[in-house]
Amino acid sequence: MRRPSAAPYPGIVLVIRSDLAAEIVAHARRDHPDEACGVIAGPEGSDRPERIIPMANAERSPTFYRFDSAEQLRVWREMDAADEVPVVIYHSHTATEAYPSRTDIGLAAEPDAHYVLVSTREQGTDELRSYRIIDGVVTEEPVEVIESYMFAHTGVDDVPDQG
């Protein structure tokens, strides 16, 4: 089931926990000099990234990434069974800035996802940026890294149930 677009307009902020952002960067550094890739799943309709799923780069390339089709099918089925969606789709660039290439734009098949890129081109400096890519149009969005969703202003469904 496809969720309605939680944040279809430019200027929307990606709110992400610091541990998830750190895991993206660590995965990118681990796979360097090849590009790393993966997904962060979240509850359907929430736009809240919660569960990181590092994936294998089937290309094993420093300039291109592609999810393994069997792994992607398995991951998407697991998310569907858990009422989750790919809130974040991430990958790294090893020699260029963290901006979507034409190939990245062509691969962007999830209009509701935040596309996060990490540049590992300079040792010790990790550039992490987020984009919406809808119908080939790239819009950069701010990234707000927080410690906990408990006190973030990310929606009424983020408040824990009382009782």
LOSEMAR-131825 format. One record per atom (N, C-alpha, C, O): residue in three letters; z, x, y; residue number from 1. Coordinates in nm, 3 decimals. Each point is the difference from the previous one (the first is absolute). Layout:
<recs>
  code       c3       c1       c2  pos
   ALA        Z        X        Y  NUM
...
</recs>
This chain:
<recs>
  code       c3       c1       c2  pos
   MET    0.000    0.084   -0.117    1
   MET    0.000   -0.084    0.117    1
   MET    0.000    0.089    0.124    1
   MET    0.076    0.097    0.007    1
   ARG   -0.160   -0.130    0.089    2
   ARG   -0.007    0.077    0.125    2
   ARG    0.097   -0.059    0.100    2
   ARG    0.008   -0.122    0.016    2
   ARG    0.064    0.207    0.049    3
   ARG    0.094   -0.048    0.102    3
   ARG   -0.074   -0.017    0.131    3
   ARG   -0.100    0.067    0.024    3
   PRO    0.146   -0.156    0.061    4
   PRO   -0.059   -0.008    0.133    4
   PRO    0.030    0.129    0.074    4
   PRO    0.102    0.064   -0.024    4
   SER   -0.191   -0.026    0.110    5
   SER    0.017    0.124    0.073    5
   SER    0.130   -0.003    0.079    5
   SER    0.018   -0.084    0.088    5
   ALA    0.070    0.177   -0.119    6
   ALA    0.130    0.004    0.067    6
   ALA   -0.011    0.060    0.140    6
   ALA    0.082   -0.031    0.087    6
   ALA   -0.181    0.116   -0.065    7
   ALA   -0.011    0.069    0.128    7
   ALA   -0.146    0.033    0.029    7
   ALA   -0.039    0.116   -0.005    7
   PRO   -0.044   -0.218    0.034    8
   PRO   -0.142    0.025    0.014    8
   PRO   -0.044    0.052    0.135    8
   PRO   -0.118    0.030    0.018    8
   TYR    0.208   -0.020    0.079    9
   TYR   -0.041    0.033    0.135    9
   TYR    0.033    0.144    0.036    9
   TYR    0.101    0.054   -0.044    9
   PRO   -0.186    0.008    0.125   10
   PRO    0.028    0.136    0.046   10
   PRO    0.134    0.006    0.073   10
   PRO    0.043   -0.098    0.061   10
   GLY    0.022    0.212   -0.070   11
   GLY    0.127    0.017    0.068   11
   GLY    0.120   -0.029   -0.089   11
   GLY    0.114    0.015    0.044   11
   ILE   -0.138   -0.055   -0.167   12
   ILE    0.109   -0.025   -0.094   12
   ILE    0.055    0.135   -0.044   12
   ILE   -0.074    0.097   -0.012   12
   VAL    0.203   -0.092   -0.012   13
   VAL    0.069    0.122   -0.037   13
   VAL    0.022    0.003   -0.151   13
   VAL    0.035   -0.102   -0.060   13
   LEU   -0.055    0.219   -0.002   14
   LEU    0.042    0.020   -0.138   14
   LEU    0.145    0.042    0.005   14
   LEU    0.033    0.104    0.058   14
   VAL    0.054   -0.184   -0.118   15
   VAL    0.142    0.034   -0.010   15
   VAL    0.022    0.047   -0.143   15
   VAL   -0.025   -0.074   -0.095   15
   ILE    0.072    0.198    0.081   16
   ILE    0.015    0.060   -0.133   16
   ILE    0.130    0.079   -0.006   16
   ILE    0.038    0.068    0.095   16
   ARG    0.030   -0.079   -0.209   17
   ARG    0.124    0.077   -0.018   17
   ARG   -0.031    0.149   -0.004   17
   ARG   -0.106    0.042   -0.045   17
   SER    0.200    0.037    0.092   18
   SER   -0.018    0.145    0.006   18
   SER   -0.017    0.061   -0.138   18
   SER   -0.074    0.097   -0.015   18
   ASP    0.142   -0.150   -0.088   19
   ASP   -0.015    0.056   -0.134   19
   ASP   -0.141   -0.020   -0.053   19
   ASP   -0.053    0.087   -0.070   19
   LEU   -0.010   -0.200    0.102   20
   LEU   -0.137   -0.024   -0.044   20
   LEU   -0.099    0.092    0.074   20
   LEU   -0.091    0.056   -0.061   20
   ALA    0.110   -0.041    0.192   21
   ALA   -0.085    0.091    0.077   21
   ALA    0.014    0.142   -0.053   21
   ALA   -0.100    0.072   -0.012   21
   ALA    0.222   -0.031   -0.019   22
   ALA    0.024    0.135   -0.054   22
   ALA   -0.066    0.017   -0.136   22
   ALA   -0.051    0.107   -0.031   22
   GLU    0.052   -0.213   -0.052   23
   GLU   -0.065    0.009   -0.131   23
   GLU   -0.152    0.012    0.012   23
   GLU   -0.063    0.070   -0.080   23
   ILE    0.004   -0.137    0.178   24
   ILE   -0.143    0.014    0.023   24
   ILE   -0.033    0.145    0.033   24
   ILE   -0.091    0.060   -0.057   24
   VAL    0.166   -0.003    0.151   25
   VAL   -0.023    0.138    0.043   25
   VAL    0.024    0.096   -0.117   25
   VAL   -0.079    0.093   -0.019   25
   ALA    0.184   -0.114   -0.058   26
   ALA    0.029    0.087   -0.114   26
   ALA   -0.113   -0.006   -0.103   26
   ALA   -0.039    0.103   -0.055   26
   HIS   -0.014   -0.222    0.029   27
   HIS   -0.112   -0.014   -0.094   27
   HIS   -0.122    0.075    0.053   27
   HIS   -0.068    0.070   -0.075   27
   ALA    0.040   -0.084    0.205   28
   ALA   -0.113    0.070    0.061   28
   ALA    0.016    0.152   -0.012   28
   ALA   -0.096    0.070   -0.030   28
   ARG    0.216   -0.020    0.054   29
   ARG    0.027    0.144   -0.011   29
   ARG   -0.010    0.047   -0.145   29
   ARG   -0.051    0.109   -0.027   29
   ARG    0.100   -0.189   -0.066   30
   ARG   -0.004    0.034   -0.143   30
   ARG   -0.144    0.014   -0.049   30
   ARG   -0.032    0.092   -0.076   30
   ASP   -0.056   -0.184    0.118   31
   ASP   -0.138    0.000   -0.048   31
   ASP   -0.092    0.095    0.078   31
   ASP   -0.111    0.028   -0.045   31
   HIS    0.157    0.020    0.161   32
   HIS   -0.081    0.092    0.080   32
   HIS   -0.036    0.123   -0.084   32
   HIS    0.090    0.053   -0.065   32
   PRO   -0.213   -0.006    0.061   33
   PRO   -0.106   -0.024    0.097   33
   PRO   -0.088   -0.122   -0.029   33
   PRO   -0.094   -0.026    0.075   33
   ASP    0.121   -0.051   -0.183   34
   ASP   -0.076   -0.122   -0.023   34
   ASP    0.063   -0.114    0.079   34
   ASP    0.118    0.005    0.035   34
   GLU   -0.198   -0.108   -0.008   35
   GLU    0.052   -0.118    0.068   35
   GLU    0.090   -0.077   -0.095   35
   GLU   -0.030   -0.012   -0.119   35
   ALA    0.138   -0.040    0.171   36
   ALA    0.092   -0.086   -0.075   36
   ALA   -0.031   -0.145    0.038   36
   ALA   -0.057   -0.027    0.106   36
   CYS    0.096   -0.066   -0.194   37
   CYS   -0.023   -0.141    0.032   37
   CYS    0.101   -0.087   -0.073   37
   CYS    0.057    0.041   -0.101   37
   GLY   -0.036   -0.160    0.153   38
   GLY    0.092   -0.093   -0.063   38
   GLY    0.014   -0.127    0.080   38
   GLY   -0.073   -0.024    0.096   38
   VAL    0.171   -0.056   -0.137   39
   VAL    0.022   -0.132    0.056   39
   VAL    0.150   -0.019    0.021   39
   VAL    0.081    0.057   -0.074   39
   ILE   -0.045   -0.135    0.173   40
   ILE    0.137   -0.048    0.010   40
   ILE   -0.008   -0.152   -0.008   40
   ILE   -0.059   -0.065    0.086   40
   ALA    0.120    0.011   -0.189   41
   ALA    0.000   -0.144   -0.023   41
   ALA    0.115   -0.064    0.076   41
   ALA    0.101    0.063    0.029   41
   GLY   -0.120   -0.191    0.002   42
   GLY    0.105   -0.077    0.064   42
   GLY   -0.013   -0.146   -0.037   42
   GLY   -0.103   -0.042   -0.053   42
   PRO    0.205   -0.036    0.081   43
   PRO   -0.002   -0.142   -0.034   43
   PRO   -0.118   -0.071    0.068   43
   PRO   -0.030    0.024    0.117   43
   GLU   -0.034   -0.110   -0.193   44
   GLU   -0.114   -0.074    0.053   44
   GLU    0.042   -0.077    0.126   44
   GLU    0.102   -0.070    0.001   44
   GLY   -0.182    0.086    0.105   45
   GLY    0.025   -0.071    0.125   45
   GLY    0.098    0.066    0.094   45
   GLY    0.025   -0.052    0.109   45
   SER    0.034    0.166   -0.147   46
   SER    0.106    0.058    0.082   46
   SER   -0.047    0.110    0.094   46
   SER    0.063    0.021    0.104   46
   ASP   -0.170    0.050   -0.136   47
   ASP   -0.046    0.117    0.076   47
   ASP    0.109    0.108    0.002   47
   ASP    0.010    0.076    0.097   47
   ARG    0.072   -0.069   -0.203   48
   ARG    0.111    0.095   -0.008   48
   ARG   -0.020    0.094   -0.119   48
   ARG    0.016   -0.042   -0.114   48
   PRO   -0.052    0.169    0.139   49
   PRO   -0.018    0.095   -0.110   49
   PRO    0.134    0.032   -0.066   49
   PRO    0.097    0.032    0.069   49
   GLU   -0.093   -0.040   -0.204   50
   GLU    0.126    0.021   -0.070   50
   GLU   -0.007    0.096   -0.117   50
   GLU    0.093    0.078   -0.022   50
   ARG   -0.202   -0.083   -0.056   51
   ARG   -0.004    0.077   -0.125   51
   ARG   -0.123    0.090    0.000   51
   ARG   -0.114   -0.047   -0.005   51
   ILE    0.139    0.179    0.010   52
   ILE   -0.111    0.095    0.004   52
   ILE   -0.055    0.023   -0.141   52
   ILE    0.074    0.010   -0.097   52
   ILE   -0.206   -0.003    0.090   53
   ILE   -0.068    0.021   -0.127   53
   ILE   -0.101    0.113    0.021   53
   ILE   -0.115   -0.025    0.034   53
   PRO    0.158    0.152   -0.056   54
   PRO   -0.096    0.110    0.010   54
   PRO   -0.106   -0.016   -0.109   54
   PRO    0.032   -0.034   -0.114   54
   MET   -0.157    0.057    0.150   55
   MET   -0.108   -0.015   -0.096   55
   MET   -0.077    0.132   -0.010   55
   MET    0.009    0.086    0.088   55
   ALA   -0.084   -0.074   -0.195   56
   ALA   -0.081    0.120   -0.020   56
   ALA   -0.129   -0.011    0.080   56
   ALA   -0.061   -0.106    0.007   56
   ASN    0.022    0.216    0.054   57
   ASN   -0.131    0.007    0.066   57
   ASN   -0.102    0.032   -0.110   57
   ASN   -0.006    0.112   -0.049   57
   ALA   -0.073   -0.211    0.012   58
   ALA   -0.097    0.017   -0.108   58
   ALA   -0.105    0.106    0.034   58
   ALA   -0.062    0.056   -0.090   58
   GLU    0.042   -0.029    0.218   59
   GLU   -0.098    0.101    0.042   59
   GLU    0.055    0.142   -0.008   59
   GLU   -0.077    0.096   -0.011   59
   ARG    0.210   -0.082    0.016   60
   ARG    0.063    0.133    0.003   60
   ARG   -0.073    0.090    0.101   60
   ARG   -0.047    0.108   -0.034   60
   SER    0.039   -0.156    0.157   61
   SER   -0.080    0.064    0.103   61
   SER    0.080    0.022    0.127   61
   SER    0.086   -0.082    0.033   61
   PRO   -0.112    0.191    0.040   62
   PRO    0.065    0.022    0.129   62
   PRO   -0.065   -0.081    0.113   62
   PRO    0.051    0.000    0.113   62
   THR   -0.162   -0.068   -0.141   63
   THR   -0.071   -0.070    0.107   63
   THR   -0.025   -0.148   -0.028   63
   THR   -0.060   -0.068    0.083   63
   PHE    0.105    0.018   -0.197   64
   PHE   -0.030   -0.139   -0.036   64
   PHE    0.105   -0.051   -0.097   64
   PHE    0.053    0.077   -0.081   64
   TYR   -0.022   -0.204    0.089   65
   TYR    0.090   -0.059   -0.099   65
   TYR   -0.062   -0.128   -0.056   65
   TYR   -0.081   -0.066    0.065   65
   ARG    0.122    0.034   -0.185   66
   ARG   -0.039   -0.125   -0.064   66
   ARG    0.106   -0.032   -0.103   66
   ARG    0.038    0.086   -0.080   66
   PHE    0.011   -0.211    0.082   67
   PHE    0.093   -0.042   -0.104   67
   PHE   -0.074   -0.004   -0.132   67
   PHE   -0.116   -0.041   -0.005   67
   ASP    0.182    0.082   -0.102   68
   ASP   -0.054   -0.018   -0.134   68
   ASP   -0.008   -0.150   -0.024   68
   ASP    0.098   -0.071    0.022   68
   SER   -0.213    0.020   -0.066   69
   SER   -0.018   -0.145   -0.011   69
   SER    0.096   -0.064   -0.099   69
   SER    0.049   -0.110    0.027   69
   ALA   -0.019    0.175   -0.140   70
   ALA    0.094   -0.056   -0.097   70
   ALA    0.141   -0.003    0.057   70
   ALA    0.072   -0.099   -0.016   70
   GLU   -0.032    0.207    0.084   71
   GLU    0.133    0.004    0.061   71
   GLU    0.010   -0.105    0.110   71
   GLU    0.103   -0.068    0.012   71
   GLN   -0.207    0.054    0.069   72
   GLN    0.002   -0.098    0.108   72
   GLN    0.013   -0.142   -0.056   72
   GLN    0.076   -0.081    0.053   72
   LEU   -0.150    0.051   -0.157   73
   LEU    0.009   -0.133   -0.062   73
   LEU    0.142   -0.026   -0.050   73
   LEU    0.054   -0.108    0.021   73
   ARG    0.005    0.208   -0.087   74
   ARG    0.137   -0.015   -0.051   74
   ARG    0.099   -0.022    0.114   74
   ARG    0.085   -0.088   -0.008   74
   VAL   -0.096    0.168    0.113   75
   VAL    0.093   -0.010    0.114   75
   VAL   -0.015   -0.135    0.070   75
   VAL    0.100   -0.063    0.033   75
   TRP   -0.223    0.018   -0.010   76
   TRP   -0.022   -0.127    0.068   76
   TRP    0.051   -0.116   -0.087   76
   TRP    0.054   -0.097    0.052   76
   ARG   -0.070    0.106   -0.184   77
   ARG    0.053   -0.105   -0.090   77
   ARG    0.152   -0.002    0.003   77
   ARG    0.060   -0.107    0.002   77
   GLU    0.003    0.227    0.000   78
   GLU    0.147    0.007    0.009   78
   GLU    0.049   -0.061    0.131   78
   GLU    0.099   -0.074    0.000   78
   MET   -0.168    0.104    0.111   79
   MET    0.040   -0.057    0.128   79
   MET   -0.015   -0.152   -0.004   79
   MET    0.088   -0.073    0.046   79
   ASP   -0.199    0.025   -0.100   80
   ASP   -0.024   -0.143   -0.008   80
   ASP    0.109   -0.069   -0.081   80
   ASP    0.050   -0.106    0.039   80
   ALA   -0.012    0.164   -0.152   81
   ALA    0.104   -0.057   -0.086   81
   ALA    0.136   -0.002    0.070   81
   ALA    0.083   -0.086   -0.030   81
   ALA   -0.061    0.179    0.122   82
   ALA    0.128    0.008    0.072   82
   ALA   -0.005   -0.070    0.136   82
   ALA    0.092    0.015    0.081   82
   ASP   -0.200   -0.091   -0.056   83
   ASP   -0.020   -0.066    0.131   83
   ASP    0.004    0.102    0.114   83
   ASP    0.060   -0.024    0.105   83
   GLU   -0.125    0.137   -0.129   84
   GLU   -0.011    0.106    0.101   84
   GLU   -0.147    0.017    0.039   84
   GLU   -0.091   -0.044   -0.070   84
   VAL    0.073    0.108    0.184   85
   VAL   -0.134    0.034    0.049   85
   VAL    0.002    0.145    0.049   85
   VAL    0.107    0.055    0.025   85
   PRO   -0.225    0.006   -0.013   86
   PRO   -0.004    0.135    0.057   86
   PRO    0.017   -0.006    0.152   86
   PRO   -0.095   -0.026    0.073   86
   VAL    0.217    0.049   -0.028   87
   VAL    0.029   -0.005    0.144   87
   VAL   -0.054    0.126    0.068   87
   VAL   -0.052   -0.007    0.111   87
   VAL    0.065    0.121   -0.179   88
   VAL   -0.050    0.128    0.050   88
   VAL   -0.090    0.062   -0.106   88
   VAL    0.035    0.004   -0.118   88
   ILE   -0.150    0.044    0.161   89
   ILE   -0.085    0.083   -0.084   89
   ILE   -0.009    0.134    0.072   89
   ILE   -0.041    0.007    0.116   89
   TYR    0.081    0.098   -0.185   90
   TYR    0.007    0.129    0.069   90
   TYR   -0.083    0.107   -0.071   90
   TYR   -0.026   -0.008   -0.120   90
   HIS   -0.013    0.107    0.198   91
   HIS   -0.059    0.121   -0.056   91
   HIS    0.013    0.111    0.103   91
   HIS    0.037   -0.023    0.115   91
   SER   -0.069    0.144   -0.159   92
   SER    0.013    0.115    0.090   92
   SER   -0.136    0.058    0.033   92
   SER   -0.097   -0.016   -0.073   92
   HIS    0.094    0.084    0.186   93
   HIS   -0.114    0.084    0.037   93
   HIS    0.053    0.142    0.002   93
   HIS    0.102    0.028    0.062   93
   THR   -0.171    0.063   -0.129   94
   THR    0.050    0.135   -0.014   94
   THR   -0.051    0.098    0.104   94
   THR    0.059    0.106    0.021   94
   ALA   -0.169   -0.139    0.046   95
   ALA   -0.057    0.094    0.095   95
   ALA   -0.036   -0.064    0.133   95
   ALA   -0.051    0.067    0.090   95
   THR    0.076   -0.196   -0.075   96
   THR   -0.035   -0.070    0.123   96
   THR    0.119   -0.083    0.048   96
   THR    0.103   -0.009   -0.067   96
   GLU   -0.119   -0.051    0.184   97
   GLU    0.106   -0.083    0.054   97
   GLU    0.018   -0.126   -0.084   97
   GLU   -0.085   -0.033   -0.083   97
   ALA    0.193   -0.037    0.105   98
   ALA    0.031   -0.122   -0.073   98
   ALA   -0.072   -0.118    0.066   98
   ALA    0.061   -0.084    0.065   98
   TYR   -0.193    0.081   -0.084   99
   TYR   -0.083   -0.108    0.054   99
   TYR   -0.100   -0.038   -0.109   99
   TYR   -0.056    0.088   -0.065   99
   PRO    0.031   -0.217    0.044  100
   PRO   -0.089   -0.042   -0.109  100
   PRO   -0.142    0.053    0.016  100
   PRO   -0.060   -0.010    0.108  100
   SER    0.007    0.064   -0.215  101
   SER   -0.139    0.044   -0.003  101
   SER   -0.089   -0.121   -0.027  101
   SER    0.050   -0.109   -0.029  101
   ARG   -0.181    0.128    0.039  102
   ARG   -0.092   -0.109   -0.033  102
   ARG    0.020   -0.046   -0.144  102
   ARG   -0.007   -0.119   -0.030  102
   THR    0.031    0.215   -0.060  103
   THR    0.025   -0.034   -0.140  103
   THR    0.127   -0.083   -0.013  103
   THR    0.002   -0.100   -0.072  103
   ASP    0.106    0.141    0.142  104
   ASP    0.126   -0.076   -0.002  104
   ASP   -0.022   -0.144    0.047  104
   ASP    0.051   -0.094   -0.059  104
   ILE   -0.128    0.080    0.165  105
   ILE   -0.027   -0.133    0.055  105
   ILE   -0.077   -0.085   -0.101  105
   ILE    0.027   -0.119   -0.016  105
   GLY   -0.122    0.181   -0.053  106
   GLY   -0.077   -0.071   -0.102  106
   GLY    0.084   -0.041   -0.119  106
   GLY   -0.031   -0.101   -0.065  106
   LEU    0.136    0.176    0.034  107
   LEU    0.088   -0.031   -0.113  107
   LEU    0.106   -0.105    0.034  107
   LEU    0.064   -0.053   -0.091  107
   ALA   -0.046    0.024    0.218  108
   ALA    0.107   -0.090    0.044  108
   ALA   -0.031   -0.144   -0.040  108
   ALA   -0.075   -0.070    0.068  108
   ALA    0.133    0.026   -0.179  109
   ALA   -0.030   -0.133   -0.055  109
   ALA    0.115   -0.098    0.014  109
   ALA   -0.012   -0.115   -0.043  109
   GLU    0.123    0.157    0.102  110
   GLU    0.118   -0.086    0.016  110
   GLU    0.024   -0.024    0.149  110
   GLU    0.068    0.080    0.065  110
   PRO   -0.122   -0.188   -0.009  111
   PRO    0.010   -0.021    0.145  111
   PRO    0.143   -0.018    0.052  111
   PRO    0.024    0.019    0.119  111
   ASP    0.071   -0.055   -0.206  112
   ASP    0.137   -0.018    0.045  112
   ASP    0.084    0.126   -0.012  112
   ASP    0.115    0.002    0.044  112
   ALA   -0.170    0.103   -0.104  113
   ALA    0.076    0.123   -0.023  113
   ALA    0.003    0.088    0.125  113
   ALA   -0.090   -0.002    0.084  113
   HIS    0.197    0.080   -0.076  114
   HIS    0.009    0.109    0.097  114
   HIS   -0.059    0.122   -0.072  114
   HIS    0.044    0.032   -0.110  114
   TYR   -0.140    0.034    0.169  115
   TYR   -0.057    0.122   -0.058  115
   TYR    0.066    0.119    0.066  115
   TYR   -0.023    0.029    0.118  115
   VAL    0.107    0.040   -0.195  116
   VAL    0.076    0.114    0.052  116
   VAL   -0.067    0.128   -0.044  116
   VAL   -0.031    0.018   -0.118  116
   LEU    0.011    0.071    0.213  117
   LEU   -0.057    0.131   -0.029  117
   LEU    0.098    0.108    0.043  117
   LEU    0.066   -0.011    0.103  117
   VAL   -0.058    0.115   -0.185  118
   VAL    0.082    0.117    0.029  118
   VAL   -0.092    0.121    0.002  118
   VAL   -0.077    0.020   -0.094  118
   SER    0.085    0.059    0.198  119
   SER   -0.075    0.125    0.004  119
   SER    0.091    0.115   -0.041  119
   SER    0.109    0.018    0.055  119
   THR   -0.154    0.059   -0.154  120
   THR    0.076    0.117   -0.046  120
   THR   -0.073    0.128    0.039  120
   THR    0.022    0.105   -0.061  120
   ARG   -0.108   -0.113    0.163  121
   ARG   -0.083    0.115    0.036  121
   ARG    0.080    0.117    0.055  121
   ARG   -0.042    0.115   -0.013  121
   GLU    0.159   -0.142    0.074  122
   GLU    0.082    0.107    0.054  122
   GLU    0.134    0.001   -0.074  122
   GLU    0.070   -0.101   -0.005  122
   GLN   -0.036    0.215   -0.051  123
   GLN    0.128    0.014   -0.072  123
   GLN    0.114   -0.029    0.095  123
   GLN    0.004    0.052    0.111  123
   GLY    0.091   -0.135   -0.154  124
   GLY    0.118   -0.030    0.080  124
   GLY   -0.019   -0.111    0.101  124
   GLY    0.098   -0.044    0.062  124
   THR   -0.220   -0.004   -0.044  125
   THR   -0.027   -0.109    0.092  125
   THR   -0.072   -0.109   -0.077  125
   THR   -0.113    0.019   -0.046  125
   ASP    0.177   -0.132    0.032  126
   ASP   -0.060   -0.111   -0.073  126
   ASP   -0.025   -0.116    0.096  126
   ASP    0.094   -0.061    0.051  126
   GLU   -0.219    0.033   -0.028  127
   GLU   -0.041   -0.107    0.090  127
   GLU   -0.015   -0.127   -0.083  127
   GLU   -0.087   -0.006   -0.088  127
   LEU    0.168   -0.097    0.114  128
   LEU   -0.006   -0.127   -0.071  128
   LEU   -0.039   -0.108    0.099  128
   LEU    0.069   -0.023    0.099  128
   ARG   -0.182   -0.046   -0.128  129
   ARG   -0.050   -0.105    0.090  129
   ARG   -0.041   -0.121   -0.082  129
   ARG   -0.032    0.011   -0.119  129
   SER    0.033   -0.128    0.183  130
   SER   -0.033   -0.125   -0.070  130
   SER   -0.110   -0.075    0.072  130
   SER   -0.011    0.004    0.123  130
   TYR   -0.072   -0.073   -0.203  131
   TYR   -0.115   -0.073    0.052  131
   TYR   -0.014   -0.134   -0.070  131
   TYR    0.045   -0.017   -0.113  131
   ARG   -0.108   -0.076    0.181  132
   ARG   -0.054   -0.120   -0.063  132
   ARG   -0.151    0.024   -0.004  132
   ARG   -0.060    0.044    0.097  132
   ILE    0.002   -0.075   -0.212  133
   ILE   -0.145    0.014   -0.015  133
   ILE   -0.051   -0.134   -0.050  133
   ILE    0.020   -0.037   -0.116  133
   ILE   -0.085   -0.036    0.205  134
   ILE   -0.050   -0.134   -0.031  134
   ILE   -0.148   -0.007    0.035  134
   ILE   -0.039    0.022    0.114  134
   ASP   -0.042   -0.052   -0.215  135
   ASP   -0.145   -0.010    0.017  135
   ASP   -0.058    0.124    0.067  135
   ASP   -0.088   -0.010    0.086  135
   GLY    0.138    0.127   -0.125  136
   GLY   -0.052    0.126    0.052  136
   GLY    0.055    0.040    0.136  136
   GLY   -0.035    0.106    0.051  136
   VAL    0.120   -0.188    0.007  137
   VAL    0.059    0.030    0.132  137
   VAL    0.137    0.063   -0.022  137
   VAL    0.086   -0.057   -0.067  137
   VAL   -0.066    0.175    0.125  138
   VAL    0.124    0.075   -0.014  138
   VAL    0.085   -0.019    0.125  138
   VAL   -0.046    0.024    0.112  138
   THR    0.171   -0.066   -0.132  139
   THR    0.095   -0.015    0.111  139
   THR    0.126    0.075   -0.036  139
   THR    0.067   -0.031   -0.098  139
   GLU   -0.035    0.132    0.178  140
   GLU    0.125    0.073   -0.025  140
   GLU    0.118   -0.087    0.044  140
   GLU   -0.009   -0.075    0.097  140
   GLU    0.118    0.088   -0.171  141
   GLU    0.121   -0.075    0.032  141
   GLU    0.118    0.096    0.003  141
   GLU    0.001    0.100   -0.072  141
   PRO    0.100   -0.130    0.155  142
   PRO    0.119    0.085    0.002  142
   PRO    0.073   -0.007   -0.133  142
   PRO   -0.009   -0.100   -0.072  142
   VAL    0.082    0.207    0.040  143
   VAL    0.083    0.006   -0.120  143
   VAL    0.145    0.011    0.045  143
   VAL    0.036    0.091    0.074  143
   GLU    0.046   -0.185   -0.119  144
   GLU    0.143    0.003    0.029  144
   GLU    0.072    0.036   -0.129  144
   GLU    0.004   -0.080   -0.094  144
   VAL    0.053    0.200    0.090  145
   VAL    0.073    0.047   -0.118  145
   VAL    0.147   -0.034    0.022  145
   VAL    0.061    0.039    0.099  145
   ILE   -0.005   -0.113   -0.196  146
   ILE    0.138   -0.047    0.012  146
   ILE    0.080    0.042   -0.124  146
   ILE   -0.059    0.039   -0.101  146
   GLU    0.190   -0.047    0.109  147
   GLU    0.085    0.034   -0.114  147
   GLU    0.012   -0.115   -0.098  147
   GLU    0.007    0.022   -0.121  147
   SER   -0.004   -0.146    0.172  148
   SER    0.022   -0.116   -0.086  148
   SER   -0.070   -0.120    0.060  148
   SER   -0.007   -0.013    0.122  148
   TYR   -0.045   -0.075   -0.206  149
   TYR   -0.059   -0.124    0.049  149
   TYR    0.107   -0.101    0.042  149
   TYR   -0.031   -0.098    0.067  149
   MET    0.155    0.122   -0.104  150
   MET    0.109   -0.093    0.027  150
   MET    0.007   -0.037    0.148  150
   MET    0.023   -0.116    0.034  150
   PHE   -0.043    0.214    0.055  151
   PHE    0.016   -0.027    0.142  151
   PHE   -0.131    0.011    0.076  151
   PHE    0.000   -0.001    0.123  151
   ALA   -0.111    0.011   -0.194  152
   ALA   -0.130    0.008    0.066  152
   ALA   -0.047   -0.139    0.041  152
   ALA    0.040   -0.100   -0.060  152
   HIS   -0.122    0.095    0.158  153
   HIS   -0.056   -0.127    0.046  153
   HIS   -0.135   -0.021   -0.065  153
   HIS   -0.104    0.004    0.066  153
   THR    0.106   -0.027   -0.198  154
   THR   -0.126   -0.012   -0.073  154
   THR   -0.022   -0.140   -0.055  154
   THR   -0.094   -0.022   -0.076  154
   GLY    0.179   -0.073    0.111  155
   GLY   -0.023   -0.137   -0.044  155
   GLY    0.124   -0.063   -0.059  155
   GLY    0.091    0.070   -0.045  155
   VAL   -0.088   -0.203    0.045  156
   VAL    0.117   -0.072   -0.047  156
   VAL    0.025    0.019   -0.148  156
   VAL    0.114   -0.013   -0.045  156
   ASP   -0.219    0.043   -0.033  157
   ASP    0.019    0.016   -0.143  157
   ASP    0.068    0.132   -0.034  157
   ASP    0.030    0.024   -0.117  157
   ASP   -0.006    0.061    0.215  158
   ASP    0.064    0.128   -0.025  158
   ASP    0.152   -0.008    0.003  158
   ASP    0.067    0.096   -0.039  158
   VAL   -0.012   -0.207    0.084  159
   VAL    0.144   -0.015    0.007  159
   VAL    0.051   -0.035   -0.140  159
   VAL   -0.046   -0.097   -0.060  159
   PRO    0.142    0.175    0.008  160
   PRO    0.049   -0.029   -0.135  160
   PRO    0.061   -0.140   -0.009  160
   PRO    0.058   -0.051    0.096  160
   ASP   -0.073   -0.008   -0.211  161
   ASP    0.060   -0.131   -0.024  161
   ASP    0.151    0.011    0.008  161
   ASP    0.058    0.099   -0.045  161
   GLN    0.006   -0.198    0.102  162
   GLN    0.145   -0.005    0.010  162
   GLN    0.053   -0.089   -0.112  162
   GLN   -0.035   -0.117   -0.007  162
   GLY    0.120    0.171   -0.079  163
   GLY    0.060   -0.085   -0.101  163
   GLY   -0.034    0.037   -0.132  163
   GLY    0.044   -0.064   -0.095  163
</recs>
